[in-house]
Amino acid sequence: MPNPINYDEIAKSQESDLELQNLISNPQGLQLKKIVMPNSNIPLFCDLSTGTARPYIPKEYRQRIFSQLHNMSHP
């Protein structure tokens, strides 16, 4: 089973992520806000524009997160 998502690592990466900083400055329809993740005390920037909090995942984590979520449906 893959390692669980490490919110702490993602939060630290968000702090220095230039793409996220650009999106915060120019949201282009996104509603970015820090939200505390379930079962943790770690806030991550999330997009709330669709009514559902969707965490912003820095580029270096996207493939890993995608694979983990995909493998849940296709073990």
Secondary structure by P-SEA (a helix, b strand, c coil): ccccccaaaaaaaaaccaaaaaaaacccccbbbbbbcccccccccccccccccccccccccaaaaaaaaaaaacc
